[in-house]
Amino acid sequence: MWIADNWKDYEVIDCSKGEKLERWGRFILVRPDPQVIWDTPQTDINWKKKNGHYHRSQKGGGEWEFFDLPEEWSIRYRNLTFRLKPFSFKHTGLFPEQAVNWDWFSGIIKNAKTQDPGRPLKVLNLFAYTGGATLAAAAAGAAVTHVDASKGMVTWAKENAAASGLSDAPIRWLVDDCVKFVEREIRRGSTYDGIIMDPPSYGRGPKGEIWKIEENVFPLIQLAARLLSKNALFFLVNSYTTGLQPAVLTYMIHTALVPTYGGHVESSEIGLPVTANGLVLPCGASGRWFT
């Protein structure tokens, strides 16, 4: 398992009874997590000192209950700053487990820049959300194209860029349907040295386009692979969908990329360490292609 264990401003303190107890900077949140099927004693004092608690409804969805929590606050990861705010369906605007992927491709980008300082590196981030991967790639030295179907998420990502001192970084911000954007880039003859995608299980594009990951992710991987440059560095696919296990990600990425580009593929669960017991909370899976 790949573990995001370099955080200082975030931690999973404990998890039990379908919920996880988290520290986001100086604020404590309790949020539901379907992976937490165990019932262990909630002995940590922070269970009773929470600043916010998301209660899931038996009918679907849920709502926040706040105890002295600001509308917005920030945390840092390395040299990046992220603005957080609790919003729909338990989210805060950041998936901390993704830091293990940020570190991975940032190392690849920095190494390539060291070997060839004059080489321009272009990275495409699809389903880019609030920009964690975009900012990590830009901070490492890449020019990034950030694509998300939600105008609100792209605006939030720009705010994170400003907070991280990356307002002037070479980032292209686009509100667009990811599949249609990739198709247009192919027609334009564009290429990228790295591609990142974090597709949702289900979603809609800005014009109502329906996305179902089981039906659409492999065709998109095949499509996006056509945008890789001849000296491409990496291709990353992340999934929170239960059916897309690491072996499935490896199979898809290998099939779509290796016959044409060579290289190597590896996939694994990603996770976050739990302070209370030293165990690891699983948080989805990622598949990586690299040369």
LUMVEX-369352 format. One record per residue (C-alpha): residue number from 1; residue in three letters; x, y negated, z. Coordinates in steps of 0.25 Angstrom, whole numbers, plus 5000, padded with zeros to 4 digits. Layout:
+-----+------+------+------+------+
!  nr ! rest !    x !    y !    z !
+-----+------+------+------+------+
! NUM !  Ala !    X !    Y !    Z !
...
+-----+------+------+------+------+
//
This chain:
+-----+------+------+------+------+
!  nr ! rest !    x !    y !    z !
+-----+------+------+------+------+
!   1 !  Met ! 5000 ! 5000 ! 5000 !
!   2 !  Trp ! 5005 ! 4986 ! 4997 !
!   3 !  Ile ! 5003 ! 4978 ! 5010 !
!   4 !  Ala ! 5002 ! 4962 ! 5010 !
!   5 !  Asp ! 5010 ! 4961 ! 5023 !
!   6 !  Asn ! 5017 ! 4948 ! 5021 !
!   7 !  Trp ! 5006 ! 4939 ! 5026 !
!   8 !  Lys ! 5008 ! 4929 ! 5038 !
!   9 !  Asp ! 4994 ! 4921 ! 5037 !
!  10 !  Tyr ! 4985 ! 4934 ! 5035 !
!  11 !  Glu ! 4984 ! 4947 ! 5042 !
!  12 !  Val ! 4974 ! 4958 ! 5044 !
!  13 !  Ile ! 4973 ! 4959 ! 5059 !
!  14 !  Asp ! 4964 ! 4971 ! 5060 !
!  15 !  Cys ! 4953 ! 4978 ! 5053 !
!  16 !  Ser ! 4941 ! 4986 ! 5058 !
!  17 !  Lys ! 4927 ! 4990 ! 5055 !
!  18 !  Gly ! 4926 ! 4984 ! 5041 !
!  19 !  Glu ! 4933 ! 4971 ! 5044 !
!  20 !  Lys ! 4947 ! 4965 ! 5044 !
!  21 !  Leu ! 4952 ! 4955 ! 5054 !
!  22 !  Glu ! 4961 ! 4945 ! 5047 !
!  23 !  Arg ! 4970 ! 4933 ! 5050 !
!  24 !  Trp ! 4970 ! 4922 ! 5039 !
!  25 !  Gly ! 4980 ! 4912 ! 5044 !
!  26 !  Arg ! 4975 ! 4909 ! 5058 !
!  27 !  Phe ! 4960 ! 4913 ! 5056 !
!  28 !  Ile ! 4955 ! 4927 ! 5058 !
!  29 !  Leu ! 4944 ! 4933 ! 5049 !
!  30 !  Val ! 4936 ! 4946 ! 5050 !
!  31 !  Arg ! 4932 ! 4951 ! 5036 !
!  32 !  Pro ! 4926 ! 4964 ! 5031 !
!  33 !  Asp ! 4935 ! 4974 ! 5024 !
!  34 !  Pro ! 4929 ! 4987 ! 5018 !
!  35 !  Gln ! 4942 ! 4994 ! 5020 !
!  36 !  Val ! 4941 ! 4993 ! 5035 !
!  37 !  Ile ! 4933 ! 5006 ! 5038 !
!  38 !  Trp ! 4939 ! 5009 ! 5051 !
!  39 !  Asp ! 4934 ! 5005 ! 5065 !
!  40 !  Thr ! 4945 ! 5001 ! 5074 !
!  41 !  Pro ! 4945 ! 4993 ! 5087 !
!  42 !  Gln ! 4945 ! 4978 ! 5084 !
!  43 !  Thr ! 4955 ! 4974 ! 5095 !
!  44 !  Asp ! 4962 ! 4962 ! 5089 !
!  45 !  Ile ! 4957 ! 4950 ! 5096 !
!  46 !  Asn ! 4956 ! 4943 ! 5082 !
!  47 !  Trp ! 4943 ! 4951 ! 5079 !
!  48 !  Lys ! 4937 ! 4941 ! 5090 !
!  49 !  Lys ! 4944 ! 4929 ! 5085 !
!  50 !  Lys ! 4940 ! 4929 ! 5070 !
!  51 !  Asn ! 4938 ! 4916 ! 5063 !
!  52 !  Gly ! 4929 ! 4922 ! 5052 !
!  53 !  His ! 4921 ! 4935 ! 5050 !
!  54 !  Tyr ! 4915 ! 4940 ! 5037 !
!  55 !  His ! 4903 ! 4948 ! 5040 !
!  56 !  Arg ! 4899 ! 4958 ! 5029 !
!  57 !  Ser ! 4885 ! 4960 ! 5027 !
!  58 !  Gln ! 4878 ! 4974 ! 5025 !
!  59 !  Lys ! 4871 ! 4968 ! 5013 !
!  60 !  Gly ! 4884 ! 4964 ! 5006 !
!  61 !  Gly ! 4892 ! 4951 ! 5007 !
!  62 !  Gly ! 4893 ! 4945 ! 5021 !
!  63 !  Glu ! 4896 ! 4931 ! 5028 !
!  64 !  Trp ! 4907 ! 4924 ! 5036 !
!  65 !  Glu ! 4906 ! 4921 ! 5050 !
!  66 !  Phe ! 4916 ! 4910 ! 5054 !
!  67 !  Phe ! 4923 ! 4907 ! 5068 !
!  68 !  Asp ! 4931 ! 4895 ! 5067 !
!  69 !  Leu ! 4936 ! 4897 ! 5053 !
!  70 !  Pro ! 4940 ! 4886 ! 5043 !
!  71 !  Glu ! 4933 ! 4885 ! 5030 !
!  72 !  Glu ! 4947 ! 4886 ! 5024 !
!  73 !  Trp ! 4961 ! 4889 ! 5028 !
!  74 !  Ser ! 4975 ! 4894 ! 5022 !
!  75 !  Ile ! 4985 ! 4905 ! 5024 !
!  76 !  Arg ! 4998 ! 4907 ! 5017 !
!  77 !  Tyr ! 5005 ! 4919 ! 5011 !
!  78 !  Arg ! 5020 ! 4916 ! 5008 !
!  79 !  Asn ! 5020 ! 4903 ! 5001 !
!  80 !  Leu ! 5005 ! 4903 ! 4997 !
!  81 !  Thr ! 4994 ! 4897 ! 5004 !
!  82 !  Phe ! 4979 ! 4902 ! 5003 !
!  83 !  Arg ! 4967 ! 4894 ! 5006 !
!  84 !  Leu ! 4956 ! 4903 ! 5013 !
!  85 !  Lys ! 4942 ! 4902 ! 5015 !
!  86 !  Pro ! 4931 ! 4912 ! 5019 !
!  87 !  Phe ! 4921 ! 4914 ! 5008 !
!  88 !  Ser ! 4912 ! 4924 ! 5001 !
!  89 !  Phe ! 4913 ! 4939 ! 5005 !
!  90 !  Lys ! 4923 ! 4939 ! 5016 !
!  91 !  His ! 4935 ! 4932 ! 5007 !
!  92 !  Thr ! 4944 ! 4922 ! 5011 !
!  93 !  Gly ! 4951 ! 4919 ! 4997 !
!  94 !  Leu ! 4963 ! 4928 ! 4999 !
!  95 !  Phe ! 4966 ! 4943 ! 4999 !
!  96 !  Pro ! 4979 ! 4944 ! 5008 !
!  97 !  Glu ! 4982 ! 4958 ! 5003 !
!  98 !  Gln ! 4986 ! 4952 ! 4989 !
!  99 !  Ala ! 4998 ! 4946 ! 4995 !
! 100 !  Val ! 5005 ! 4959 ! 4993 !
! 101 !  Asn ! 5003 ! 4958 ! 4978 !
! 102 !  Trp ! 5007 ! 4943 ! 4978 !
! 103 !  Asp ! 5020 ! 4947 ! 4984 !
! 104 !  Trp ! 5022 ! 4958 ! 4974 !
! 105 !  Phe ! 5020 ! 4950 ! 4961 !
! 106 !  Ser ! 5026 ! 4937 ! 4967 !
! 107 !  Gly ! 5039 ! 4946 ! 4968 !
! 108 !  Ile ! 5038 ! 4950 ! 4954 !
! 109 !  Ile ! 5036 ! 4936 ! 4949 !
! 110 !  Lys ! 5048 ! 4930 ! 4958 !
! 111 !  Asn ! 5057 ! 4941 ! 4953 !
! 112 !  Ala ! 5054 ! 4939 ! 4938 !
! 113 !  Lys ! 5056 ! 4924 ! 4940 !
! 114 !  Thr ! 5070 ! 4927 ! 4947 !
! 115 !  Gln ! 5074 ! 4936 ! 4936 !
! 116 !  Asp ! 5070 ! 4926 ! 4925 !
! 117 !  Pro ! 5067 ! 4912 ! 4931 !
! 118 !  Gly ! 5063 ! 4906 ! 4918 !
! 119 !  Arg ! 5052 ! 4916 ! 4915 !
! 120 !  Pro ! 5038 ! 4911 ! 4916 !
! 121 !  Leu ! 5029 ! 4921 ! 4923 !
! 122 !  Lys ! 5014 ! 4921 ! 4921 !
! 123 !  Val ! 5004 ! 4928 ! 4930 !
! 124 !  Leu ! 4989 ! 4931 ! 4928 !
! 125 !  Asn ! 4980 ! 4932 ! 4940 !
! 126 !  Leu ! 4966 ! 4937 ! 4937 !
! 127 !  Phe ! 4955 ! 4937 ! 4947 !
! 128 !  Ala ! 4964 ! 4928 ! 4954 !
! 129 !  Tyr ! 4955 ! 4923 ! 4966 !
! 130 !  Thr ! 4961 ! 4913 ! 4975 !
! 131 !  Gly ! 4975 ! 4914 ! 4969 !
! 132 !  Gly ! 4983 ! 4922 ! 4979 !
! 133 !  Ala ! 4990 ! 4930 ! 4968 !
! 134 !  Thr ! 4991 ! 4917 ! 4959 !
! 135 !  Leu ! 4998 ! 4909 ! 4969 !
! 136 !  Ala ! 5008 ! 4921 ! 4973 !
! 137 !  Ala ! 5012 ! 4922 ! 4958 !
! 138 !  Ala ! 5013 ! 4907 ! 4956 !
! 139 !  Ala ! 5021 ! 4906 ! 4968 !
! 140 !  Ala ! 5031 ! 4917 ! 4963 !
! 141 !  Gly ! 5033 ! 4909 ! 4950 !
! 142 !  Ala ! 5022 ! 4913 ! 4940 !
! 143 !  Ala ! 5013 ! 4905 ! 4932 !
! 144 !  Val ! 4999 ! 4911 ! 4935 !
! 145 !  Thr ! 4986 ! 4911 ! 4928 !
! 146 !  His ! 4975 ! 4913 ! 4939 !
! 147 !  Val ! 4961 ! 4918 ! 4934 !
! 148 !  Asp ! 4948 ! 4920 ! 4942 !
! 149 !  Ala ! 4934 ! 4919 ! 4938 !
! 150 !  Ser ! 4930 ! 4911 ! 4951 !
! 151 !  Lys ! 4933 ! 4896 ! 4950 !
! 152 !  Gly ! 4932 ! 4895 ! 4965 !
! 153 !  Met ! 4943 ! 4905 ! 4967 !
! 154 !  Val ! 4952 ! 4898 ! 4957 !
! 155 !  Thr ! 4950 ! 4885 ! 4964 !
! 156 !  Trp ! 4954 ! 4892 ! 4977 !
! 157 !  Ala ! 4966 ! 4898 ! 4971 !
! 158 !  Lys ! 4970 ! 4884 ! 4966 !
! 159 !  Glu ! 4969 ! 4879 ! 4981 !
! 160 !  Asn ! 4978 ! 4890 ! 4985 !
! 161 !  Ala ! 4988 ! 4886 ! 4975 !
! 162 !  Ala ! 4988 ! 4872 ! 4980 !
! 163 !  Ala ! 4989 ! 4877 ! 4994 !
! 164 !  Ser ! 5001 ! 4885 ! 4990 !
! 165 !  Gly ! 5008 ! 4874 ! 4983 !
! 166 !  Leu ! 5005 ! 4880 ! 4970 !
! 167 !  Ser ! 4996 ! 4870 ! 4963 !
! 168 !  Asp ! 5007 ! 4867 ! 4953 !
! 169 !  Ala ! 5010 ! 4881 ! 4950 !
! 170 !  Pro ! 5008 ! 4887 ! 4936 !
! 171 !  Ile ! 4994 ! 4893 ! 4939 !
! 172 !  Arg ! 4983 ! 4893 ! 4929 !
! 173 !  Trp ! 4969 ! 4893 ! 4936 !
! 174 !  Leu ! 4958 ! 4900 ! 4928 !
! 175 !  Val ! 4943 ! 4903 ! 4931 !
! 176 !  Asp ! 4940 ! 4914 ! 4921 !
! 177 !  Asp ! 4936 ! 4928 ! 4919 !
! 178 !  Cys ! 4948 ! 4936 ! 4921 !
! 179 !  Val ! 4945 ! 4946 ! 4910 !
! 180 !  Lys ! 4942 ! 4936 ! 4900 !
! 181 !  Phe ! 4954 ! 4927 ! 4903 !
! 182 !  Val ! 4963 ! 4939 ! 4901 !
! 183 !  Glu ! 4957 ! 4942 ! 4888 !
! 184 !  Arg ! 4959 ! 4928 ! 4883 !
! 185 !  Glu ! 4973 ! 4928 ! 4888 !
! 186 !  Ile ! 4976 ! 4940 ! 4880 !
! 187 !  Arg ! 4970 ! 4933 ! 4867 !
! 188 !  Arg ! 4979 ! 4921 ! 4871 !
! 189 !  Gly ! 4991 ! 4930 ! 4871 !
! 190 !  Ser ! 4994 ! 4926 ! 4886 !
! 191 !  Thr ! 5003 ! 4935 ! 4894 !
! 192 !  Tyr ! 5007 ! 4936 ! 4909 !
! 193 !  Asp ! 5018 ! 4942 ! 4917 !
! 194 !  Gly ! 5010 ! 4946 ! 4929 !
! 195 !  Ile ! 4995 ! 4949 ! 4930 !
! 196 !  Ile ! 4987 ! 4950 ! 4943 !
! 197 !  Met ! 4972 ! 4954 ! 4944 !
! 198 !  Asp ! 4963 ! 4955 ! 4956 !
! 199 !  Pro ! 4950 ! 4959 ! 4950 !
! 200 !  Pro ! 4937 ! 4960 ! 4959 !
! 201 !  Ser ! 4929 ! 4972 ! 4960 !
! 202 !  Tyr ! 4917 ! 4964 ! 4954 !
! 203 !  Gly ! 4916 ! 4950 ! 4949 !
! 204 !  Arg ! 4911 ! 4940 ! 4939 !
! 205 !  Gly ! 4918 ! 4931 ! 4930 !
! 206 !  Pro ! 4915 ! 4916 ! 4928 !
! 207 !  Lys ! 4904 ! 4919 ! 4917 !
! 208 !  Gly ! 4898 ! 4931 ! 4924 !
! 209 !  Glu ! 4908 ! 4942 ! 4919 !
! 210 !  Ile ! 4907 ! 4954 ! 4927 !
! 211 !  Trp ! 4919 ! 4961 ! 4933 !
! 212 !  Lys ! 4919 ! 4975 ! 4938 !
! 213 !  Ile ! 4933 ! 4980 ! 4942 !
! 214 !  Glu ! 4931 ! 4995 ! 4939 !
! 215 !  Glu ! 4927 ! 4992 ! 4925 !
! 216 !  Asn ! 4935 ! 4980 ! 4922 !
! 217 !  Val ! 4949 ! 4981 ! 4929 !
! 218 !  Phe ! 4956 ! 4990 ! 4920 !
! 219 !  Pro ! 4952 ! 4983 ! 4907 !
! 220 !  Leu ! 4957 ! 4970 ! 4913 !
! 221 !  Ile ! 4970 ! 4977 ! 4917 !
! 222 !  Gln ! 4972 ! 4981 ! 4903 !
! 223 !  Leu ! 4968 ! 4968 ! 4898 !
! 224 !  Ala ! 4977 ! 4960 ! 4907 !
! 225 !  Ala ! 4989 ! 4969 ! 4904 !
! 226 !  Arg ! 4988 ! 4963 ! 4890 !
! 227 !  Leu ! 4992 ! 4950 ! 4896 !
! 228 !  Leu ! 5005 ! 4955 ! 4902 !
! 229 !  Ser ! 5018 ! 4949 ! 4896 !
! 230 !  Lys ! 5029 ! 4958 ! 4891 !
! 231 !  Asn ! 5037 ! 4955 ! 4903 !
! 232 !  Ala ! 5026 ! 4956 ! 4913 !
! 233 !  Leu ! 5029 ! 4958 ! 4928 !
! 234 !  Phe ! 5016 ! 4963 ! 4935 !
! 235 !  Phe ! 5001 ! 4966 ! 4934 !
! 236 !  Leu ! 4993 ! 4967 ! 4947 !
! 237 !  Val ! 4979 ! 4972 ! 4949 !
! 238 !  Asn ! 4972 ! 4971 ! 4963 !
! 239 !  Ser ! 4960 ! 4978 ! 4967 !
! 240 !  Tyr ! 4950 ! 4978 ! 4979 !
! 241 !  Thr ! 4941 ! 4988 ! 4972 !
! 242 !  Thr ! 4941 ! 5001 ! 4979 !
! 243 !  Gly ! 4940 ! 5010 ! 4967 !
! 244 !  Leu ! 4953 ! 5003 ! 4961 !
! 245 !  Gln ! 4963 ! 5011 ! 4969 !
! 246 !  Pro ! 4978 ! 5009 ! 4967 !
! 247 !  Ala ! 4979 ! 5021 ! 4958 !
! 248 !  Val ! 4968 ! 5016 ! 4949 !
! 249 !  Leu ! 4976 ! 5002 ! 4948 !
! 250 !  Thr ! 4988 ! 5009 ! 4945 !
! 251 !  Tyr ! 4981 ! 5017 ! 4934 !
! 252 !  Met ! 4975 ! 5005 ! 4928 !
! 253 !  Ile ! 4987 ! 4996 ! 4928 !
! 254 !  His ! 4996 ! 5007 ! 4923 !
! 255 !  Thr ! 4987 ! 5011 ! 4912 !
! 256 !  Ala ! 4985 ! 4996 ! 4907 !
! 257 !  Leu ! 5000 ! 4991 ! 4909 !
! 258 !  Val ! 5011 ! 5002 ! 4909 !
! 259 !  Pro ! 5009 ! 5008 ! 4895 !
! 260 !  Thr ! 5011 ! 4994 ! 4889 !
! 261 !  Tyr ! 5020 ! 4987 ! 4899 !
! 262 !  Gly ! 5027 ! 4998 ! 4907 !
! 263 !  Gly ! 5030 ! 4994 ! 4921 !
! 264 !  His ! 5025 ! 5000 ! 4934 !
! 265 !  Val ! 5011 ! 5001 ! 4942 !
! 266 !  Glu ! 5009 ! 5002 ! 4956 !
! 267 !  Ser ! 4996 ! 5001 ! 4964 !
! 268 !  Ser ! 4993 ! 5001 ! 4979 !
! 269 !  Glu ! 4983 ! 4997 ! 4990 !
! 270 !  Ile ! 4986 ! 4983 ! 4996 !
! 271 !  Gly ! 4984 ! 4980 ! 5010 !
! 272 !  Leu ! 4985 ! 4971 ! 5022 !
! 273 !  Pro ! 4992 ! 4975 ! 5035 !
! 274 !  Val ! 4983 ! 4976 ! 5048 !
! 275 !  Thr ! 4990 ! 4969 ! 5060 !
! 276 !  Ala ! 4982 ! 4977 ! 5070 !
! 277 !  Asn ! 4987 ! 4991 ! 5067 !
! 278 !  Gly ! 4998 ! 4989 ! 5056 !
! 279 !  Leu ! 4989 ! 4996 ! 5045 !
! 280 !  Val ! 4985 ! 4991 ! 5032 !
! 281 !  Leu ! 4972 ! 4987 ! 5027 !
! 282 !  Pro ! 4970 ! 4991 ! 5012 !
! 283 !  Cys ! 4965 ! 4979 ! 5003 !
! 284 !  Gly ! 4964 ! 4984 ! 4989 !
! 285 !  Ala ! 4974 ! 4989 ! 4979 !
! 286 !  Ser ! 4984 ! 4983 ! 4969 !
! 287 !  Gly ! 4990 ! 4988 ! 4956 !
! 288 !  Arg ! 5003 ! 4982 ! 4951 !
! 289 !  Trp ! 5010 ! 4984 ! 4938 !
! 290 !  Phe ! 5025 ! 4978 ! 4937 !
! 291 !  Thr ! 5037 ! 4980 ! 4928 !
+-----+------+------+------+------+
//
